[in-house]
Amino acid sequence: MMAELHHSEHIPKWKKDEVEDIKGLVTSYPLLGVVGIGGIPAKQLQAMRRSLKDVAVLKVSRNSLIKRALDESSDDIKKMDDYVEVQTALIFTEENPFKLYKLLEKSKSPSPIKGGMVTPNDIIVEAGPTSFPPGPILGDMQAAGIPAAIDGGKVVIKETKAVAKAGEVVPQKLAAMLTRLEIYPLEVGLDLRAVMEEGSIFTPDVLAIDEEQIFADFVQATQQAFNLSVNAVYPTTENISTLLAKAASESKNVAVNAVVFEPDVMDILLGKAQGEMMSVASAASAKDEGAVDDELKEALGAAASAAPVESAAEEVVEEKEEEKEEEEEGGMAAGLGALFG
């Protein structure tokens, strides 16, 4: 006990103040995140801090002090100690974990790779012209493994090529040439390792959601639910107009098929009778032209010439109905878009 007391007395005041500052932030914010800051230039880190000032507080400190502050906090907070490694910072916010992850991912920016570094992804150099005139740079590019040549007074890259595979060490010559070509293979930013909210820890594999897929799933589920409710005749505010229109259409079909003389279907019945009569007359006329009178022959001729026009009119109606359906689907998608931002 005396040894611990003696040791604590020799801890510099600024370290004690730093630990207390971190502990104060832990208790002041509902969400605590551990982020990696390795490879971020100091100037760029300061710019990130400024960009987050209205949303979150970024606290950069020594790992030993961060661990000490976490260990002196609640049992839940102590669990975040497992994610403190290498170059670490803490981030505090009132936003939810998913929004914080999305915000940090969007804040990342392309960065050049240095010679001797291991590339996390394949580095692809695309075929095409460059802005360089012929000169020593042609030999430098070829020495770096980039297939370059002279064409039209300019240095061009002859073919698309992977100049480095993921996991390989990038040579100094290649790194320098990639920078000159403004090819930045790295993505630099705050690397969120874990977030704690109300005792629950969220890691990037949970927070990295495909918003477009979720949106598409919601649209599909909404359409399927609507169709199910209509087919099950389950009235809701959203489907009542469709159900009434469906019921009206089905009742008309029953009335027409049963030949019920009602005002709402009389025009359909008369039109049906007219069509059947014309069909009989046409068949009779085909066998014997004298079987129908001149007035009916004239009507048959007029009906034959009007058929293409009616067909075109039906196509216009179908197109309008399709446009209406697309507008309704678009409205539904817009509604969901407003819901999810």
N, C-alpha and C positions, 0 to 999 in steps of 0.2 A: 504493500500500500504506500509506504514511504517512498519507494522507488518510482512508483507511478506519479506521485505528487511532485517529486523532484524533477521528473522528466517533463511534466506539463508546465512547470514553472519556466523551463528553458525554451518553450515554444514561442516563437516571435509573435508579437501582438497582431501583425498584419495577417498571419495565418489563422489565428483565432477569429479575427474579424471576418476573414473570407469564409470560413466554415459557418459562422453565424449568419452571414449574408445569404449563403446557399440555403440554409435551414429556414430562413425567413421566407425565401421565395417558394420553397416547397410547401409551406403552410398557407401562402397567399394565393396560390393558383390551384384550380381543380385538376389540372393536367400537367404531368411531368414527362418529358421525353429525353432520351439519351441519343445524341447524334455524334457521328464521326466527322471530324474536320480535317482528316489527313489529306495532304496534297493541295489544299486551298491556299493560294497566296494571301498574305496578310491584307493587302489592299482589297482583294475580292471578298475576303471574310468581313471586312468592315462595311463594304457595300451591302452584303447580305444582311448584316445586323441592322443597318439603316432601313432596308426594305421591309424588315419584319417588325419595326418598332411599334406600329399601330395594331399588330396582331399578336406578337409574342415577344418574350424576353429571352435573348440568347446569352447564356452565361458561360464564358470560357475560363477555365481554371486548371490547376494541376490535378492530375488523376488522384493523387494521394489525398488532396483536400476534398475533392468530390466524394471519394469513398468514405472519408471520415464523416462528412456531413450526412451522407445517406445512412451510414451505420448508426448515427445518433438520432435518426428520425424514427418513424413508426415501423412496425414489423413489415407492413406492405411495401413501404418505400425502400426498405433494406434489400428487397428482392431485385431492385434495379441495379444493385452493385454488380450483378453478373454481366451487365452489358457495358461496363466501364473498362475500356481497354485501349491501348495505343493512344492516338490523339482524340480526345473526347471533349464534348461540351454538353451542357444541359440546356433544354429549352422549356419554357414555361408559357402556358397560354390558357385561355378560357374556351378556345375552339374545341370541337370534337376531334377524336384521333384521326378519322378518315379525312376530314378537311385539312388538318395539319399535314398529313402525309402528302396529300395532293398539292398543297401549297409549296412544300419543300421540293417536290419533284419538278414542279413548274419553274422553280427558281434556279434550277441547275442550268449550266451553260457549257458550250463546247470549249475545250481547252487543248492546247498542243501537248504532244507527248515528248518526253525527254529521252535522250539516248541512255540505254541501260535499263529503262523501265520495262515491265512486263505488260503487254497490251491485254486488256480484258476481253476485247472483241477482235474479230478479223478486221484488218485495215485494208480497205478496197480503194484502189486508184482507178478512176473512171477514164475510159478512152475519150479523147477530144483535144481541141486546141488549148494552148496555154497563152499567157500574155508575154512570154519570154522570147526575145529575138535570138537568132543563132549565136552561139558562143560557148564558153567553157561550161555553162550550165548543162548543156546536152550531155557531156561526159560525166558530170556529177550525178545527173539523174540516172544514167545507165549504170554507174558504179553503185548507186543505191538500190538497183534492182528494178527500176522503173523503165518500161519499154518505151523509150523516147526516140524521136526522129525529127528531121526538118521537112516541113511541108508548107509551101506558099510563103516562105520567108518567116515562118514562126516555128517554134518548138511545139511538137504535138506528141501526145501520148497515144501510141498506136493501138493499144488494146486494153480492155479492162482487166485488171490483175489484182489478186490478193497479195500484197507485198509483205504481209506479216499475218500469221495465224494467231488466234486467241491463245494466250499462255506463253507466247514466244517473247524473248527479249528483243527489243527494238534497237538496232545498231545506231550509232551516233550519226552516221551519214544519212541514213534513212529518216531519222527524226528531224534533222535539219532541213532536208528536202521537203518533207511533209509540211513543215511550218511555212516554207517559202511558197508552197502550192496552196497554202491556207486550208489544209486538211487537218482538222482537229479531232483526233480519235477519242479523246477522253471527254467525259462529262463530269464537270466539277460542281460540287454543291454539298449542302448539308445532308449527310447520309443517315437517315433515321434508323436507329437500331431497335428501339423499343419505346413504347408509350404506356404510361400507367394512368388509368382513370378509374376512380372509385374502387381501388384494389385490384382491378383487372389489368393484365398486361397484354398489349396488342403489338404484334411484330409485323414487319413489312409484308410477309406472305399473306397475312390476313387483311391488311389495309389496302393492298394493291388490287382493287376491284376494277372490272371491265364495265365502265358506265354505259357504253353503247350497247353491250349485250344485255345488261340489266334493263335498260330502257326498252329494247326490242322485246324482252321477255314480258315486261309489263303491258306493252301494246298487244302482244299475242294473247296474254291472259285476259285482258279486257275484252277483246273480240270474242274469245271462246266463252267467257262468262255471259256476254250479251246474247250470243247464239243459244247457249244452254237455257237461259231464262226465257227466251222467246219460244223455243221448242217445248219447254216445260210449262209454258203459259203461266209464268210467275211474274205478276205485274210489279214493276218498279217505276220510279220517276223517269229513268233513262229509257225504258223500253215500251212505255204505255202507248205512245203514238204508233209504234211499229205493230204492237199487238192489236190495236183497234183497226189499223189499216189491213192487217192480215185477216182479222175476223170479218171485216166488211167485204173483202175480196172473196173469202171462202163462202160467205152467205150468198153473195151474188152468183157464184158458181153453182151452188145448190139450187137456187131459184131457177137459173137458166136450165140446168140439167133436168129439173123436175117440171119445167114449163109452168112455173107459178106466175100468174098474171099480176105483177106488182108494178107500180109506176117506175120504180128505180131500174127495172130490168126489161121493161117493154121495148125500149129501143134496141137492146141486145137481142131479144127474142125475134123482133121484126127483122133485124139485120141477118140473124141466123136463118130465118125462114126464107128471106130474100136470096141468101146465098145458096141454100139447098135447092130452091126453085130454079135458080140460074144454072146450077149444076145439072139438074134434070133436063132443062131446056137445051143446054149445050149438048148433052149426050143424045137427046132425041134429034136435034138438028144435024148432028154428025151422021146419023143413020139415014135421016130423011129430011131434006131442007124444007119440005112442005109441012112438016109436023109443027112448025111454029109460025106465027104471023109476022108481018113486017115489023111491027113495033117491037116485038121481042127479039127479032134478029138484030135490029138497030141497038137495042140494049145490050145484047151479047157482044156486038162489035165494040161498043163503047167500053164495056167492062174489060175486054181483052187489051185495048190500047191504054187503059188506065192502070193496068197491073204493074208495069215498071215504075210508074210514079208513086203508087202506094208502097211499093217495096223500098224505094228511096226514102219515103217519108218515115217508114218503120225504122230504117237505119238511123235517121236523124234522131228519132225518139230514143232508140237504144243508146246512141252516143250521149244524149243529154242525161239519161239515167245513169250511165257509167260516170259521167262528170260529177253528177250529184253525189254518187257513192264515194268518189275520190275526195270531194270536198268534205264530206262527213268524216272520212278517215283522217284527213289532214287536220280537221278541227280537233279530233280526239287526240292526235299526236301532239298538237300544239298545247292542248290542255295538260298533257303529261309533261311536256317540256317545261311549262311554267311551274309545275309542281316540283321538279327536280333541278330547276335552275339550268 
